[in-house]
Amino acid sequence: MLKGEGCPKNMLSIRDALEALEGRWKLLILFALASGPKRFKQLSKEVLGITDKTLSKELKSLEGNKLVQRAVYDTFPPTVEYSITAHGKSLEKVLEELHYWGLTHRKEIIGK
């Protein structure tokens, strides 16, 4: 088990991770992309409740943090596909654990 020490320097890595993944949507987008590449509209349907504007903004942020890559294919109209990068895949274990914790938490709090 990771033991946090009181030194602020030891918390920089946690802060960096939280800044890269901050917000309501980024982890959900990564979770959706973990199953394979998706087009924008596919992601919009899978990530329930997100607006197109917010999805676009969050994808750009994830791209900036090298967690997601955008591929544009030379078709008419152009096809754009998003996928998780190798760096993003390093979060798969974290996403899986968070998923299972969420299931347990839901049962604990809601009873379902």
Helices and strands as residue ranges (DSSP letters): G 8-11, H 12-21, H 26-33, E 38-39, H 40-46, H 52-64, E 68-73, E 79-84, H 86-89, H 92-109
